[in-house]
């Protein structure tokens, strides 16, 4: 045990000191002004969506395309390595009986079952965080700096990691205590009630996220620039979104990525832009992006996603009911796991769910990608900024592959490809040329 712990400590120490050799490289930016509509994309009697799309694609330098392709395709391998590494950690905890020893320690500390479960969760989260740190460090610090997508130095990055740990400690502890209480009380139907409880907790997290969770990591402030907020709020009110304010977050302290969202439920609903989008995006691009995000809200993508997840969760719990019974019958005694209600079973639960979700990756991505496509089309109709939408796709090309193959897109893409998004916006523009005829060189004319 001692040499294993020393090995883990050395691995973490090596990863920690490795940050000194990281050299951040700036993302390669387009060499032309992407706010200027290329000649082939300007409205005319001979407008062609395919030619307009290729004109926008030509704005991306070959070096930038190669760089974003390498980054995105590297993510395919990380998906595999994350799965294998997490599975190895779970098997380590089971076969070395560390999980059983953590349960025994929790039982020695208190006689209350719910508190035993929480104390086990504290140990489990701490140990898996330490074991997973080398991969976490490479994936979210070293690699992000290598491709010029991160802005944090090691200290602030570790600060955010610590915050994430505490959030997981509290929320994860609540989830674990609730689910294990259900398993112990409802021996035959735990998988049904566990599904219901999981979805209820998910709804709560979605609702509290914008107001209580996001401010833990970023400063959220009300945006007071009427040039930005007036068109956004006008679009929101025209589409039945009950918002009177627009918020911004200081995402630039962590990343160069541009993003926005319409999140939350009821009184916690917020329209939020990050400061990278405000700083780098044109007014047309900002409106196009916000039209897309409003599409998620208006088209009820959050409740639809929750319904889809309910199906996945119920199927997962049914699969767990069978999988846990089978594996515990074969190896439960070896792992010193007493029953399904034993907290020491948690690594096995994580392993089985991880296998299922890894297999379901194309299905989950396809469901998300379909909703993103719907939001794209809604955004084009709401904002009427096809060139702004094309500009957004070019900015996303800094870390997304623009021209994937069909099988590649089916398996790995949870958003439409950049080429698809630009082409859709140019098709829309071709069908609405009358909106741009008076000022053909500007994308904002209506």
VOFI-567902 format. One record per residue (C-alpha): x, y, z. Coordinates in pm, whole numbers, padded with zeros to 5 digits, always signed. Each point is the difference from the previous one (the first is absolute). Layout:
// VOFI-567902
XYZ/...
***
This chain:
// VOFI-567902
+00000+00000+00000/+00279+00243+00090/+00189-00043-00327/-00320+00038-00198/-00081+00326+00176/+00355+00123-00053/-00031-00083-00371/-00321+00199-00024/+00160+00294+00182/+00299-00005-00234/-00230-00008-00303/-00194+00301+00123/+00323+00180+00090/+00140-00065-00348/-00316+00136-00161/+00003+00305+00225/+00357+00096-00078/-00056-00076-00368/-00195+00325-00040/+00327+00192-00006/+00077-00133-00349/-00332+00106-00150/+00028+00273-00262/-00330+00159-00097/-00042+00064-00370/-00249+00253-00131/-00279-00143-00212/+00051+00074-00369/-00245+00269-00104/-00138+00055-00352/+00223+00234-00202/-00301+00188-00141/-00275+00203+00163/-00278-00258+00041/-00254+00277+00062/+00030+00093-00368/-00229-00208-00220/+00204-00169-00276/-00095+00080-00358/-00153-00341-00067/-00221+00034+00309/-00141+00342-00086/-00362+00006-00121/-00041+00001-00376/-00212-00151-00273/+00263-00273-00033/+00033-00078+00372/+00104-00362+00059/-00002-00148+00351/+00276-00251-00076/+00232+00268-00140/-00079+00233+00292/+00080-00277+00247/+00335-00072-00165/+00080+00373+00004/-00048+00009+00376/+00195-00324+00046/+00289+00154-00196/+00033+00267+00270/+00146-00261+00236/+00378-00033-00050/+00123-00355-00080/+00218+00006+00313/-00305+00080+00214/-00197-00283-00160/+00282-00248+00065/+00028+00119+00358/-00373-00025+00080/-00021-00340-00170/+00288-00128+00212/-00162+00133+00317/-00344-00139-00077/+00121-00339-00125/+00219-00031+00310/-00323+00019+00195/-00110-00327-00157/+00292-00177+00166/-00059+00182+00327/-00355-00133+00001/+00145-00351-00012/+00277+00067+00252/-00241+00166+00244/-00220-00308-00015/+00288-00245+00042/+00165+00200+00277/-00324+00040+00196/-00073-00373-00042/+00349-00086+00124/-00047+00218+00309/-00331-00172+00080/+00156-00345-00038/+00293+00108+00217/-00233+00108+00282/-00192-00327-00024/+00281-00254-00042/+00230+00153+00262/-00307+00025+00226/+00066+00368+00066/-00371+00063-00046/-00087-00251+00273/+00260+00151+00234/-00144+00349-00054/-00342-00137+00095/+00147-00166+00310/+00161+00327+00105/-00328+00186-00038/-00176-00263+00213/+00261+00034+00274/-00056+00376+00012/-00382+00000+00029/-00293-00238+00036/-00237+00212-00214/-00040-00157-00344/-00059+00326-00185/+00312+00153+00156/+00199-00313-00079/-00101+00043-00362/+00112+00362-00002/+00334-00079+00169/+00059-00272-00256/-00076+00252-00277/+00256+00244+00144/+00270-00268-00010/-00105-00122-00345/-00001+00347-00153/+00335+00090+00156/+00171-00319-00117/-00142+00005-00353/+00091+00368-00033/+00361-00078+00093/+00014-00301-00231/-00157+00190-00287/+00206+00317+00042/+00277-00082-00252/-00251-00045-00283/-00205+00297+00117/+00313+00216+00009/+00108-00100-00350/-00345+00021-00155/-00124+00326+00150/+00320+00192+00064/+00296-00118-00207/-00196-00074-00317/-00218+00310+00019/+00310+00220+00031/+00175-00186-00279/-00279+00096-00240/-00035+00356+00130/-00346-00052+00148/+00079+00056+00370/+00091+00324+00174/+00049-00112+00363/+00332-00062+00167/+00035-00308+00217/-00102+00163+00330/-00340+00138-00110/-00066-00320-00194/+00057-00205+00316/-00228+00242+00182/-00284-00081-00240/+00079-00370+00034/-00033+00037+00375/-00335+00176-00037/-00123-00277-00230/+00109-00256+00258/-00202+00170+00273/-00307+00031-00221/+00026-00370-00086/+00051-00080+00366/-00326+00169+00102/-00226-00076-00297/+00145-00346-00057/-00035-00077+00369/-00369+00090-00010/-00057-00214-00309/+00183-00299+00146/-00179+00018+00335/-00342+00024-00164/+00060-00286-00244/+00147-00238+00256/-00287+00076+00238/-00243-00097-00277/+00188-00323-00070/-00011-00100+00368/-00368+00085+00049/-00141-00133-00328/+00180-00327-00067/-00210-00109-00300/-00087+00330-00169/+00309+00208+00079/+00089+00033-00367/-00335+00166-00081/+00006+00242+00292/+00370+00061-00052/-00075+00113-00355/-00267+00241+00123/+00228+00141+00271/+00289+00041-00244/-00214+00201-00240/-00144+00214+00279/+00351+00084+00119/+00103+00077-00357/-00288+00247-00038/+00102+00174+00323/+00362+00033-00118/-00112+00144-00337/-00221+00251+00181/+00259+00120+00251/+00296-00005-00240/-00013+00357-00141/-00060+00171+00334/+00187-00212+00254/+00259-00215-00178/+00139+00213-00283/+00099+00290+00232/+00227-00240+00190/+00234-00011-00299/-00062+00330-00178/-00109+00353+00076/-00350+00056-00138/-00103+00360-00066/-00292+00173-00167/+00088+00127-00348/-00086+00369-00036/+00098+00075-00361/-00327+00082-00185/+00167-00057-00337/+00042-00364+00099/-00297-00059+00229/-00276+00179-00195/+00005-00231-00307/+00034-00307+00224/-00291+00092+00227/-00211+00102-00300/+00061-00343-00152/-00078-00166+00334/-00330+00186+00047/-00103-00067-00361/+00042-00372+00069/-00175-00013+00335/+00308-00017+00222/-00072+00179+00333/+00336+00175+00039/+00070+00361+00086/+00375-00024+00054/+00304-00145-00172/+00295-00127+00204/+00368-00047-00075/+00263-00223+00159/+00375+00052+00009/+00087-00322-00182/+00318+00159-00139/+00169-00066+00335/-00009-00370-00094/-00033-00039-00376/-00001+00165-00342/-00317-00182-00105/-00311+00198-00088/-00338-00112+00134/-00346+00103+00115/-00309-00169+00141/-00359+00035+00111/-00021-00213+00312/-00202-00073+00311/-00372-00032+00076/-00257+00260+00098/+00154+00264+00226/+00351-00138-00055/-00017+00037-00381/+00287+00213-00132/+00139+00116-00333/+00377-00009+00035/+00292+00085-00229/+00365-00048+00081/+00237+00291-00034/+00196-00169-00281/-00308+00018-00221/-00058+00364+00095/+00363+00090-00069/+00061-00197-00319/-00342-00036-00160/-00162+00255-00231/-00352+00125+00088/-00136-00224-00278/+00184-00301+00137/-00123+00063+00354/-00360+00023-00122/+00040-00319-00203/+00144-00189+00297/-00272+00125+00234/-00269-00091-00252/+00136-00354+00007/+00004-00010+00381/-00355+00134+00018/-00101-00279-00233/+00087-00251+00270/-00235+00179+00240/-00289+00064-00238/+00011-00354-00144/-00005-00146+00353/+00329-00182-00044/+00068-00011+00374/-00322-00190+00086/+00035-00213-00313/+00354-00088+00100/-00119-00087+00349/-00260-00235-00150/+00269-00161-00216/+00226-00030+00304/-00287-00155+00195/-00012-00280-00257/+00378-00040+00019/-00003+00009+00381/-00279-00258+00032/+00178-00226-00249/+00325+00052+00192/-00158-00092+00334/-00161-00309-00152/+00339-00095-00142/+00157+00066+00342/-00254-00226+00170/+00106-00287-00221/+00370+00090-00019/+00048+00041+00373/-00178-00325+00080/+00213-00191-00249/+00338+00150+00090/-00056-00020+00376/-00100-00364-00030/+00334-00071-00170/+00243+00238+00175/-00184+00165+00289/+00165-00217+00266/+00346+00062-00149/-00058+00375+00010/-00154-00026+00351/-00320+00169-00116/-00293-00119+00212/-00297+00104-00211/-00130+00257-00247/-00071+00243+00286/+00364-00013+00114/+00183+00331-00079/+00303-00207-00102/-00190-00090-00317/+00039+00354-00136/+00312-00068-00217/-00187-00289-00161/-00299+00226-00069/+00229+00260-00158/+00172-00270-00208/-00326-00148-00133/-00154+00341-00077/+00324+00111-00165/-00007-00299-00233/-00362+00069-00095/+00052+00370-00066/+00315-00068-00201/-00199-00231-00226/-00282+00255-00022/+00233+00286-00100/-00127+00017-00364/-00361-00010+00119/+00049+00278+00254/+00192+00212-00251/-00264-00049-00268/-00279+00112+00232/+00193+00315+00096/+00108+00068-00358/-00361-00016-00120/-00103+00262+00257/+00294+00220-00091/-00106-00015-00365/-00352+00105+00096/+00138+00289+00205/+00217+00104-00296/-00302+00029-00226/-00202+00181+00266/+00286+00243+00053/+00025+00077-00370/-00371+00079-00017/+00000+00200+00325/+00319+00205-00042/+00009+00015-00384/+00378+00019+00012/+00131-00279-00229/+00340+00166-00039/+00027+00050+00375/-00076-00369+00036/+00278-00083-00248/+00239+00219+00200/-00087-00196+00316/+00072-00328-00179/+00342+00130-00103/+00080+00097+00358/-00103-00347+00115/+00242-00139-00259/+00279+00090+00243/-00073-00326+00185/-00253-00193-00211/+00053-00198-00316/-00183+00167-00289/-00032-00284-00254/-00047-00339+00168/-00097-00315-00182/-00358-00126+00048/+00096-00289+00230/+00236+00225+00193/-00275+00256+00049/-00251-00266+00108/+00229-00140+00270/+00186+00300+00137/-00190+00323-00077/-00257+00135+00245/-00046+00312-00222/-00036+00034-00376/+00336+00042-00171/+00126+00349-00079/-00043-00058-00372/-00359-00112+00052/-00077+00309+00207/+00145+00243-00253/-00176-00180-00285/-00334+00011+00185/+00039+00374+00057/+00083+00058-00367/-00297-00209-00114/-00219+00211+00230/+00153+00316-00143/-00063-00118-00355/-00367-00051+00083/-00027+00347+00156/+00206+00219-00233/-00265+00272+00002/+00102+00081+00358/+00349+00098-00115/-00053+00156-00343/+00008+00365+00113/+00341-00025+00170/+00172-00300-00150/+00333+00060+00171/-00142-00009+00351/-00136-00298+00184/-00215+00195+00246/-00245+00155-00244/-00357-00122+00030/
***
